[in-house]
Amino acid sequence: MFPTLRLAQAARVTLFTRAGCGLCDTAKHTVTQLHKRLPFDYAETDIQLPENKQWKDVYDYDVPVLHVQSVKGPQATDLSDPKKLFHRWTEQEVENLVNEAEKSSQ
């Protein structure tokens, strides 16, 4: 197995966002800058889409929200409870959580 593949699967980062949100745009930029130099599984979830209603109900007034989770088992769906960041964060804060997730998945 290649080391980058292991790292890409060790941490999952999900950004909960919505269109037209300036804070969300800033948060996305911060996460994508980190993602360019540190591999991890990254996804964005637009809470305004009908299929994401469950997340809109939770985070409607809190976006952007970032979940960082460890992959805990052989299935990509075996995840730890998320560490969460709300509204504003630095690239270093995200990197610290990703590193924690990677260590706890080993």
N, CA, C and O of each residue as an XYZ file, in Angstrom:
424
protein
N       0.853     -1.182      0.000
C       0.000      0.000      0.000
C       0.892      1.236      0.000
O       1.912      1.274      0.688
N       0.508      2.232     -0.764
C       1.270      3.467     -0.827
C       0.960      4.332      0.393
O      -0.195      4.385      0.817
N       1.960      5.015      0.973
C       1.722      5.838      2.153
C       0.644      6.892      1.939
O      -0.167      7.132      2.833
N       0.620      7.526      0.764
C      -0.388      8.556      0.549
C      -1.790      7.970      0.530
O      -2.736      8.635      0.952
N      -1.945      6.754      0.057
C      -3.246      6.118      0.075
C      -3.689      5.882      1.509
O      -4.853      6.112      1.838
N      -2.782      5.428      2.372
C      -3.117      5.221      3.778
C      -3.549      6.527      4.423
O      -4.541      6.572      5.151
N      -2.793      7.596      4.150
C      -3.148      8.886      4.729
C      -4.483      9.380      4.208
O      -5.274      9.950      4.959
N      -4.738      9.166      2.922
C      -5.988      9.626      2.340
C      -7.180      8.922      2.986
O      -8.273      9.485      3.053
N      -6.978      7.721      3.452
C      -8.076      6.984      4.057
C      -8.113      7.103      5.570
O      -9.083      6.674      6.195
N      -7.074      7.680      6.179
C      -6.997      7.734      7.636
C      -7.899      8.803      8.231
O      -8.383      8.642      9.351
N      -8.134      9.886      7.508
C      -8.967     10.977      8.018
C     -10.001     11.361      6.976
O      -9.714     11.414      5.781
N     -11.190     11.622      7.443
C     -12.252     12.114      6.567
C     -12.641     13.507      7.046
O     -12.922     13.716      8.226
N     -12.652     14.455      6.114
C     -12.997     15.844      6.409
C     -14.226     16.191      5.578
O     -14.234     16.020      4.359
N     -15.268     16.683      6.255
C     -16.504     17.069      5.567
C     -16.819     18.516      5.913
O     -16.892     18.888      7.084
N     -17.005     19.328      4.873
C     -17.385     20.728      5.044
C     -18.877     20.859      4.746
O     -19.332     20.549      3.645
N     -19.623     21.317      5.734
C     -21.052     21.587      5.567
C     -21.187     23.059      5.225
O     -20.725     23.924      5.969
N     -21.821     23.338      4.094
C     -21.812     24.671      3.524
C     -23.142     24.975      2.852
O     -24.042     24.136      2.826
N     -23.256     26.173      2.313
C     -24.403     26.570      1.494
C     -23.953     27.635      0.505
O     -22.992     28.361      0.758
N     -24.637     27.722     -0.601
C     -24.314     28.717     -1.623
C     -24.577     30.124     -1.083
O     -25.497     30.335     -0.293
N     -23.760     31.076     -1.520
C     -23.958     32.464     -1.132
C     -23.500     32.801      0.268
O     -23.882     33.841      0.804
N     -22.700     31.958      0.869
C     -22.218     32.143      2.244
C     -20.748     32.560      2.193
O     -19.890     31.750      1.842
N     -20.452     33.801      2.537
C     -19.076     34.293      2.505
C     -18.157     33.548      3.455
O     -17.020     33.236      3.100
N     -18.636     33.260      4.657
C     -17.822     32.484      5.605
C     -17.526     31.094      5.048
O     -16.438     30.556      5.253
N     -18.497     30.519      4.346
C     -18.303     29.195      3.740
C     -17.224     29.242      2.671
O     -16.412     28.322      2.568
N     -17.206     30.311      1.871
C     -16.184     30.451      0.836
C     -14.796     30.539      1.460
O     -13.852     29.921      0.969
N     -14.670     31.302      2.535
C     -13.389     31.422      3.236
C     -12.973     30.086      3.829
O     -11.810     29.694      3.729
N     -13.922     29.382      4.450
C     -13.637     28.075      5.047
C     -13.195     27.078      3.990
O     -12.252     26.316      4.202
N     -13.877     27.084      2.852
C     -13.515     26.174      1.764
C     -12.095     26.460      1.282
O     -11.322     25.532      1.044
N     -11.756     27.716      1.141
C     -10.407     28.077      0.703
C      -9.364     27.562      1.701
O      -8.337     27.016      1.296
N      -9.618     27.731      2.983
C      -8.690     27.270      4.021
C      -8.486     25.763      3.933
O      -7.353     25.284      3.980
N      -9.571     25.022      3.807
C      -9.481     23.558      3.762
C      -8.810     23.092      2.466
O      -8.002     22.164      2.491
N      -9.131     23.716      1.353
C      -8.527     23.275      0.095
C      -7.040     23.603      0.039
O      -6.273     22.864     -0.578
N      -6.620     24.693      0.668
C      -5.187     24.997      0.733
C      -4.451     23.891      1.502
O      -3.385     23.441      1.081
N      -5.018     23.464      2.614
C      -4.411     22.378      3.391
C      -4.430     21.079      2.591
O      -3.454     20.328      2.602
N      -5.530     20.815      1.903
C      -5.686     19.579      1.143
C      -4.657     19.469      0.009
O      -4.325     18.362     -0.414
N      -4.161     20.583     -0.473
C      -3.143     20.571     -1.524
C      -1.830     19.979     -1.033
O      -1.077     19.400     -1.816
N      -1.551     20.121      0.263
C      -0.268     19.636      0.789
C      -0.397     18.470      1.767
O       0.610     17.873      2.146
N      -1.604     18.143      2.175
C      -1.814     17.058      3.127
C      -2.997     16.215      2.648
O      -4.134     16.688      2.652
N      -2.740     14.978      2.238
C      -3.843     14.171      1.693
C      -4.805     13.680      2.782
O      -4.385     13.191      3.831
N      -6.078     13.822      2.508
C      -7.140     13.271      3.352
C      -8.388     13.176      2.491
O      -8.480     13.812      1.441
N      -9.339     12.384      2.939
C     -10.604     12.212      2.231
C     -11.444     13.463      2.502
O     -11.764     13.759      3.653
N     -11.800     14.193      1.446
C     -12.496     15.471      1.600
C     -13.798     15.472      0.825
O     -13.862     15.025     -0.320
N     -14.839     15.985      1.473
C     -16.137     16.102      0.822
C     -16.817     17.380      1.301
O     -16.582     17.854      2.413
N     -17.655     17.917      0.441
C     -18.482     19.066      0.798
C     -19.939     18.641      0.755
O     -20.353     17.877     -0.117
N     -20.706     19.145      1.703
C     -22.131     18.859      1.755
C     -22.883     20.179      1.773
O     -22.783     20.947      2.730
N     -23.637     20.441      0.707
C     -24.469     21.636      0.619
C     -25.769     21.350      1.361
O     -26.579     20.537      0.913
N     -25.967     22.013      2.487
C     -27.135     21.709      3.316
C     -28.442     22.190      2.701
O     -29.515     21.841      3.192
N     -28.373     22.987      1.633
C     -29.577     23.474      0.974
C     -30.192     22.446      0.027
O     -31.353     22.580     -0.359
N     -29.429     21.425     -0.349
C     -29.963     20.417     -1.260
C     -30.995     19.551     -0.536
O     -30.808     19.218      0.634
N     -32.072     19.187     -1.214
C     -33.130     18.399     -0.565
C     -32.623     17.098      0.072
O     -33.108     16.698      1.131
N     -31.651     16.439     -0.568
C     -31.146     15.175     -0.010
C     -30.323     15.374      1.266
O     -29.992     14.400      1.943
N     -29.992     16.619      1.600
C     -29.216     16.897      2.815
C     -30.054     17.585      3.889
O     -29.516     18.288      4.745
N     -31.365     17.384      3.844
C     -32.262     18.026      4.804
C     -31.877     17.715      6.251
O     -31.994     18.578      7.121
N     -31.424     16.500      6.509
C     -31.040     16.137      7.881
C     -29.938     17.053      8.401
O     -29.921     17.392      9.584
N     -29.006     17.463      7.515
C     -27.925     18.355      7.931
C     -28.399     19.799      8.019
O     -27.900     20.563      8.844
N     -29.358     20.183      7.178
C     -29.930     21.538      7.270
C     -30.628     21.701      8.607
O     -30.529     22.750      9.244
N     -31.338     20.659      9.034
C     -32.034     20.714     10.318
C     -31.064     20.919     11.476
O     -31.417     21.545     12.474
N     -29.848     20.397     11.353
C     -28.852     20.494     12.423
C     -28.040     21.783     12.321
O     -27.803     22.448     13.329
N     -27.612     22.137     11.108
C     -26.628     23.212     10.927
C     -27.145     24.439     10.184
O     -26.343     25.239      9.703
N     -28.439     24.606     10.079
C     -28.998     25.685      9.267
C     -28.393     27.055      9.593
O     -28.101     27.827      8.680
N     -28.203     27.365     10.862
C     -27.694     28.681     11.259
C     -26.230     28.652     11.690
O     -25.719     29.641     12.217
N     -25.556     27.534     11.470
C     -24.180     27.387     11.939
C     -23.136     27.245     10.850
O     -21.945     27.237     11.161
N     -23.528     27.131      9.574
C     -22.526     26.911      8.541
C     -21.590     28.111      8.449
O     -21.999     29.243      8.703
N     -20.361     27.866      8.092
C     -19.759     26.586      7.777
C     -19.439     25.775      9.030
O     -19.113     26.317     10.086
N     -19.546     24.472      8.873
C     -19.172     23.524      9.927
C     -18.249     22.497      9.288
O     -18.486     22.034      8.172
N     -17.193     22.149     10.014
C     -16.241     21.159      9.520
C     -16.229     19.965     10.458
O     -16.073     20.123     11.668
N     -16.394     18.767      9.900
C     -16.257     17.517     10.659
C     -14.927     16.888     10.262
O     -14.616     16.791      9.075
N     -14.146     16.464     11.243
C     -12.925     15.699     10.990
C     -13.074     14.395     11.760
O     -13.261     14.390     12.977
N     -12.987     13.274     11.017
C     -13.200     11.956     11.615
C     -12.088     11.000     11.229
O     -11.473     11.133     10.171
N     -11.840     10.028     12.108
C     -10.903      8.939     11.820
C     -11.669      7.799     11.189
O     -12.815      7.531     11.548
N     -11.030      7.132     10.248
C     -11.581      5.893      9.717
C     -11.166      4.807     10.693
O      -9.974      4.561     10.883
N     -12.150      4.150     11.319
C     -11.881      3.229     12.424
C     -11.848      1.759     12.057
O     -11.439      0.937     12.876
N     -12.259      1.408     10.870
C     -12.306      0.001     10.499
C     -12.024     -0.180      9.028
O     -11.648      0.764      8.333
N     -12.207     -1.394      8.559
C     -11.909     -1.684      7.158
C     -12.882     -1.009      6.188
O     -12.535     -0.771      5.031
N     -14.083     -0.702      6.645
C     -15.063     -0.026      5.794
C     -14.884      1.483      5.912
O     -14.639      2.002      7.001
N     -15.005      2.171      4.808
C     -14.872      3.631      4.801
C     -15.980      4.297      5.612
O     -15.888      5.483      5.929
N     -17.026      3.543      5.950
C     -18.127      4.096      6.726
C     -17.928      3.910      8.229
O     -18.733      4.402      9.020
N     -16.869      3.207      8.633
C     -16.565      3.012     10.051
C     -15.782      4.225     10.537
O     -14.555      4.263     10.453
N     -16.516      5.221     11.051
C     -15.905      6.498     11.408
C     -16.035      6.795     12.893
O     -16.973      6.353     13.557
N     -15.072      7.553     13.395
C     -15.138      8.019     14.776
C     -16.188      9.129     14.883
O     -16.688      9.633     13.877
N     -16.502      9.489     16.107
C     -17.339     10.673     16.305
C     -16.571     11.875     15.759
O     -15.349     11.938     15.898
N     -17.264     12.821     15.144
C     -16.536     13.930     14.524
C     -16.021     14.943     15.532
O     -16.684     15.258     16.520
N     -14.832     15.442     15.260
C     -14.336     16.662     15.910
C     -14.880     17.771     15.026
O     -14.824     17.667     13.800
N     -15.407     18.833     15.630
C     -16.101     19.842     14.844
C     -15.469     21.220     15.023
O     -15.018     21.589     16.107
N     -15.455     21.957     13.927
C     -15.080     23.361     13.941
C     -16.259     24.142     13.359
O     -16.862     23.725     12.370
N     -16.579     25.271     13.978
C     -17.714     26.080     13.553
C     -17.255     27.465     13.090
O     -16.368     28.070     13.693
N     -17.862     27.951     12.024
C     -17.778     29.317     11.517
C     -16.411     29.729     10.972
O     -16.279     29.946      9.767
N     -15.393     29.842     11.823
C     -14.073     30.298     11.380
C     -13.003     29.415     12.000
O     -13.075     29.035     13.169
N     -12.008     29.101     11.176
C     -10.876     28.331     11.687
C      -9.666     28.605     10.815
O      -9.777     29.116      9.701
N      -8.501     28.248     11.357
C      -7.263     28.438     10.612
C      -6.852     27.121      9.969
O      -7.333     26.050     10.339
N      -5.966     27.226      9.014
C      -5.426     26.031      8.363
C      -4.717     25.156      9.404
O      -4.789     23.929      9.340
N      -4.037     25.789     10.357
C      -3.322     25.034     11.390
C      -4.291     24.258     12.283
O      -3.993     23.130     12.676
N      -5.431     24.837     12.604
C      -6.424     24.130     13.426
C      -6.942     22.885     12.703
O      -7.101     21.828     13.314
N      -7.201     23.012     11.419
C      -7.669     21.865     10.641
C      -6.565     20.816     10.556
O      -6.821     19.624     10.729
N      -5.346     21.256     10.290
C      -4.226     20.320     10.202
C      -4.047     19.546     11.504
O      -3.802     18.340     11.479
N      -4.166     20.224     12.630
C      -4.035     19.542     13.924
C      -5.092     18.454     14.083
O      -4.781     17.356     14.545
N      -6.338     18.744     13.705
C      -7.403     17.734     13.818
C      -7.184     16.573     12.847
O      -7.429     15.418     13.196
N      -6.724     16.874     11.633
C      -6.449     15.805     10.666
C      -5.327     14.910     11.197
O      -5.422     13.686     11.109
N      -4.275     15.504     11.742
C      -3.173     14.712     12.304
C      -3.644     13.852     13.465
O      -3.229     12.699     13.585
N      -4.500     14.390     14.318
C      -5.079     13.605     15.426
C      -5.874     12.423     14.880
O      -5.747     11.300     15.369
N      -6.685     12.681     13.874
C      -7.508     11.618     13.283
C      -6.643     10.524     12.681
O      -6.941      9.339     12.830
N      -5.580     10.917     12.005
C      -4.685      9.927     11.409
C      -4.011      9.066     12.475
O      -3.897      7.851     12.317
N      -3.571      9.694     13.552
C      -2.927      8.944     14.639
C      -3.894      7.982     15.306
O      -3.516      6.859     15.640
N      -5.122      8.401     15.504
C      -6.075      7.525     16.200
C      -6.601      6.406     15.314
O      -7.187      5.446     15.816
N      -6.401      6.514     13.988
C      -6.866      5.436     13.110
C      -5.826      4.356     12.913
O      -6.127      3.315     12.329
N      -4.622      4.573     13.380
C      -3.544      3.592     13.187
C      -3.634      2.450     14.176
O      -2.803      1.542     14.148
